[in-house]
Amino acid sequence: MTEMVSHWISEGNIKSIENGGAYEVLEEEVYRFIETYRLEGRAFKEGIDDQTMIGRLLEEITDLKKQKYTSPLH
């Protein structure tokens, strides 16, 4: 887990403050990262254009319909 967080810090995905050779990450930065990571590849990812957003929404709708019709409860 530590290696993964270190990788995210080095990639600039999580902002950190260096303090005597150790890195500190603010709590709100962790929440921002989690929210961004959760939306990765989804329609509402920050910074995507409208056309991409609409395409992703259509894909999500198609996937939800497939789940509905393949559900054992249907």
C-alpha positions as CSV (number, residue, x, y, z in Angstrom):
1,M,0.0,0.0,0.0
2,T,2.8,2.4,0.9
3,E,4.4,1.8,-2.5
4,M,1.1,2.6,-4.3
5,V,0.7,5.9,-2.4
6,S,4.3,6.8,-3.1
7,H,3.7,6.1,-6.7
8,W,0.6,8.3,-6.7
9,I,2.6,11.1,-5.0
10,S,5.5,10.8,-7.5
11,E,3.0,10.9,-10.4
12,G,1.4,14.0,-9.0
13,N,-2.0,12.4,-8.4
14,I,-1.9,13.2,-4.7
15,K,-0.3,16.5,-3.6
16,S,2.0,16.2,-0.6
17,I,4.3,18.2,1.6
18,E,7.8,17.0,2.2
19,N,8.7,17.2,5.9
20,G,12.2,16.1,6.8
21,G,12.4,13.3,4.1
22,A,8.9,12.1,4.9
23,Y,5.8,13.1,2.9
24,E,2.6,14.4,4.5
25,V,-0.7,14.3,2.7
26,L,-3.6,16.5,3.9
27,E,-6.8,14.8,4.6
28,E,-8.8,16.8,2.1
29,E,-6.3,15.9,-0.6
30,V,-7.0,12.2,0.1
31,Y,-10.7,12.8,-0.2
32,R,-10.2,14.7,-3.5
33,F,-8.0,11.9,-4.8
34,I,-10.6,9.2,-3.9
35,E,-13.4,11.1,-5.6
36,T,-11.3,11.7,-8.7
37,Y,-10.3,8.0,-8.7
38,R,-13.9,6.9,-8.2
39,L,-15.0,8.9,-11.3
40,E,-12.1,7.7,-13.5
41,G,-13.6,6.4,-16.8
42,R,-17.1,7.6,-15.8
43,A,-19.2,10.2,-17.5
44,F,-18.7,12.8,-14.8
45,K,-14.9,12.7,-14.7
46,E,-13.6,16.3,-14.3
47,G,-12.3,17.9,-17.5
48,I,-13.9,15.8,-20.2
49,D,-15.8,17.4,-23.1
50,D,-19.5,17.1,-23.5
51,Q,-19.3,14.6,-26.4
52,T,-17.2,12.2,-24.4
53,M,-19.5,12.7,-21.4
54,I,-22.6,11.8,-23.5
55,G,-20.8,8.8,-24.9
56,R,-19.9,7.5,-21.5
57,L,-23.5,8.1,-20.2
58,L,-24.8,6.1,-23.1
59,E,-22.4,3.2,-22.3
60,E,-23.4,3.3,-18.7
61,I,-27.1,3.1,-19.7
62,T,-26.4,0.2,-22.0
63,D,-24.5,-1.6,-19.2
64,L,-27.3,-1.0,-16.7
65,K,-29.9,-2.4,-19.2
66,K,-27.8,-5.5,-19.7
67,Q,-27.6,-6.0,-15.9
68,K,-31.3,-5.6,-15.6
69,Y,-32.2,-8.1,-18.2
70,T,-29.6,-10.7,-17.1
71,S,-30.5,-10.4,-13.4
72,P,-32.0,-13.6,-11.9
73,L,-34.8,-11.4,-10.4
74,H,-36.0,-10.2,-13.9
